[in-house]
């Protein structure tokens, strides 16, 4: 779960179940505006002691390679509308086909990198225009990319299975479907508000506009939502590839294995057996994983990894707004801090740049050094 907080008409992190066979409804606002917003964790062979002296160079490389903030900006410039349609249909699988990543990335990605039943035709022209210029970007708000360090290991067996150890360097990426997903949600909320009277549906908040799943409007939304989910998976895949390139350039090795990629803000048709382990999230592969560099990484632990995303640099479920009121330190920002509102090298005693290029000192958890958006 990337985060849990107040939302429009429905709390982010909330879960609702309806019986589709008995007229159950789907609500775009309930699913969420940033469709398939998710977190992705990459694990490096490096120990924190090996990158400390190269941290500034690494942050500069990440800043240069990965777009942040609102509006246009992308790693992958799509050639035309047909290529966008392929991406909306096949998600990360299409990205990997085009050389953006490897099969192991798909093995460790939710749904193996794409959601079936996507219907690009249900995506409006405006949504497509917004999405065509943002593939491979963090965005703003509470999205981030952080270089992190494992501070403490509480379960050695599980950590070994995940390829983690104290001092290990990791990278966490959190982003979603950008303007495309938000536009899809807005489009379908508007359409459902107009159609609800036909189905005799009333809601206390217009953001919860909904219609039966088994209706033309419900099916159109689910097709568009699946397309946005595929966009979100590809959008996290591209920063992953760029991060490997940044590490290779600044640190000397780009070997970063994907541990998991899992998202929320989705609606899925599921049948659950209560108490059955098959109801767990699908972050781990359903098929045998691709060969890995160590035997411990390829052996699957008993449970699936869960790492709450929270807000960047402030610990799980923290609030980045709380830090913005702290006084600026006397130290001067580095070049990367001066030049961007979205990137910062952060550890327990490093100054960071805020949205207005003002500098603040975070007192958050010292196990993170990182890169975060406004």
N, C-alpha and C positions, 0 to 999 in steps of 0.2 A: 504494500500500500504506500504510494508515494507520500500521501499526507492525509490529514483529517482536519477539517476546519469548516467554518461557516460558508454556506454557499447560497446560490439564488434559489429560494424555494425548497431546497433539499440540501442537507449538509454534505460537503465533500467527504467521501469515505463512507457514506451511508449505503446500505444495501436494501433493495426492495425486491420481492418476488411476487409474480402474478401467475395465475394459471391460464396459460394461453388457450387451452381447450375450452375454457369457460368464459371467454371474453376478456381475458387479461389484457391490460393496456401497456403501452410503452410511452415514456415521456422523455423527449430529447433533453429538456432541462434537468430532469432527474438523473439522466446518464451523465451529463456534464458538457460544458462548452468546449473544453480542451480534450476532445475525444482521444482516448488511449494515451493520455499523459502517463509516462512511466519512468522507471529508474533502471539503469543498466550499470552493472559493476564489472570492471575489468581488473584482473589481478596480474601483477608484474613479478618477475623473478627478483627484482631489486629490493634491497633493504634501504630503509630511510637514510642510513649513514652514507649510502652511495650516491645520493642525489642532492644532498644539502647544498653543496658548493655549486651545483648546476641549476638550482631552483629558479633563480631569476631568468636565466636563459630559457629554461623550460616554459615558464609562464609567458615569456615573450613569444615563443614559438606557438603556444596554444592560442594566444591572443591573435596572432597573425593568421592562423589557419582556420579558426572557428568563429563564425559570425555570431554576435550577440546583440540583444536589444530589439526594439520594435521595428516594424517595417521590413522592406526587402533586405536580402542578404542570404547567400547560400553557398554551400560547398560544391554542390552539383548543379550546374546550369543545364536544365533539360533542353533538348533540342527542339521539341515541338509538343503539340497536344497529345499525339499518339504515345510518346514516351511517358507523359504524365498518366495517361490511361493505363499503361502497363504497370506503372508504379502503384497506382490505386488498386490494381487487381492483384498484384503479387507481392507488394511490400518489400521486406528485406530480401526476399528471394530474388526479386528482380535486381536489387542493388548488388547482390553477390554475383549474379549472372554477369553484370556489367563490370566486374572486377573490384567492387567495393566491399571487401571483406572476404571471408572464407566459409566453408561448410560448417566448421566448428561453431561459428557465430550463430548459424541457424539452429544447430543442435541444442544450444543453450538459450534460445530465445523463446518466449511464450508463443505457443501455436506454431513453432518452428518458423517464425518470421512472417507469417501472413494469416489473414482471416479469410475464410471462404465466404462465398455468397456476396462479395462486394459488387455493387452496381454503379459503376462510374457515371452511367446515364442519369442517375438520381442526384448527381452533384451539380450545382448551379454553375453557370459561367463565371459568376463573380467569385465563387469559392475556388474554382480552378485557376482563375487569374491570381488570386492571392497565394495559392499554394505553389504555383509554377516558379516563383522567385524566392522560395524559402526552404528548399530541400537541403537539409543539413545545416540547421541553425538552432541555437538555444532559445531564442526569444527573450522575454523579459519576465517580470513578476518574480515568482519563486522558483524559476528554472535555473539550473546551474550545471557546471562541470567542475568537479573538485579533485585535486590530487590529494589522496588520503593516506594515512598511515595506521595500521592496526596497532592499537595501544595495548590492549590486554586480551588474552585468550582465556576463556572460562571453560571451554570444552575441547580438549586436545584432539579427541577422536574426530569430532565434527569439523574442527578447523583443518585438520590434516586432509580430510575428505574434500574440503573446499579448496585446498591448496593455499591455506592461509597460515600465517604464523606471526608472532609479535614482531613488530618492526617492518612487516611487509608493506610494500607500496601498492596502493590500489587507486583506481580512478572511478568515480561515480558520475554518471551523466543522468540528468533529469530534464526531459523536454517532452513535447507532445506533437500534436498535429497542426500547431501554429494557426495562421489565419484561415486555412482551409477548414479545419475542424470547427473553429468558432463560427465561421460563416454557415456551415452545414447545420449546426445547431440552431442558429438564428433563423435560417430559412424554414426549417421544419417546425420550430415553435410557432412561427407566424402562420404556417399552413394549417397546423393542428388547431390553433385558436379559432380559425374560421370554420373548421369542420366538426368541432366537439359537439355543438348542438344537434347535429345530425345523428350522433350516437348517444345522445342523452347523457353526456359526461359533463360534470361540473367540478372545478378545482378551486381551492382557496387562494391560489397564487397563479397568475397567468404564466409565470415561468415554469409551472408544472403542467402546461398544456399536454394533453395525451389523447390517444385514440387506441382502439383495439389493435393488438399486434396483427391479427388476421383481418386487416383492412388495407385498401390500396395505399392510404397514407402511412400506415404503420410499416408496411413492407417496403415502401419507398424510403422511409427513414432508415430502416435497418440496413438496406443496401448501401445507402450513402454513408451511414455510420461505419460499416465494415470497410468501405473505401478509405475513410479518414483514418481508421485504425491501421490500415496498411501503410498509409502515408506516415503516421506516427512512428511505426516500427522502422521504416526506411530513414526517417528523420533522425532517429537515434543511432542508426547504423553508420551514417556518414561521419558524425563527430568521433565515433569509435575509430574509424580508419584514419581520420586526421590526427587523433591523439597518438596513435601508433607512429605516425610519421613525425610528429613533434618530438616524441621520446627518442626516436632513432636519431634525429638531428641534434638534439640538445644533450642527450644522456649517453647515446651510443648503442642503445638497443630499443627496438620497437616491439619486443615480445610482450604483449599484453593479452591474456586469455579472457574471454568472456565467461564470467561465472553465471550470470543470469540477466535476463531482461524481462521485466514483468510490468504490467500497467493496470490502471483502473480507468474509470470513466468509460465503461463499456456495458452493453447489454448483450447477453448471450442466452441462447435457448439450450437449457441443460436439463438433464434428468438425474437426480441425486438419490443415492442410497445412503440414508442417514447412518453415520458411523463407519462408512466404508472409506478406506484411504484413497480411493479413486476420486473422491470429491475434492482433493487438494488442488491448489493452483498448479497450472501447467508450466511452471518455470523450467523444470527439468525435462529433458527429452524423453519422448515416448519410445524412441528407438535407441539402440546402443549408441553412445557418443562416439565422435570421431577420435582417432588416436591423439593422445596428449603427450606432453613432454615428460610427465612423471606418472608413475603408476598410482600414486595417491590421488592425483587430480582426476583420474579416470574412474576411480572407485566411488560409486555413489553412496553418500551417507544415508542414514535412516530417514532423515527429514529434509525438507526443502529449505533453502536459505531465505531468511527474512531480514532485511536491513532497512529500517524506516528511513525514508528520505529526509523528512523534516525540512527546515530552511537552511540555506547554505551557511556553513561556518558557525552555526549556533547549536548544533546537536539535534537529535531526532525530535521532530514535532516542535522545534523552536520557532521563534518569530524574528525575522530579519528586521521588522519595523522597530523592535525594541532597541536594537543597536544604533539606529540612525540618530537617536537623541543624545548619544554619548559625546563628550567633548573631544575635539580633535587633539591628537598628540603633538608634541613638539617636532617630531621627526618629519622630514620631507618625503613626499611620495616618490617612488621610482618612476622611470619613464613610462612603464606600462600602466602604472596607477594614474599618471597624469593624462594619458592619452585615451583612456576608455572609461566608460561608466560601468562596464560589465565584468572586468577582469581584475582579480587581485591575487597576489601571492600572500597566503595567510597561514601563520602558525600562531603559537600562543603569544608572541610578542612582535608581530609584524603589522604595520599600519596598512589599511586598505582604503580604496577609493569608493565613495558613495555615489548616488545617482547624479549629484550636482558637481562632481569632482571634488567635493569636500572630503577630507580624510578623517576616518574614525578608527578607533582601536577596538577590535572585538575581544571580549573576555570569554568567548565561548570555548568549546571543548578543544583541548590542546592536541587531540589526536588527528586533527585535520590541518593540512596545508592545502590551499586551494584556489580555485578559479570560480567566480560566481557572477551572476548578472545582477542588475539593479533590482 
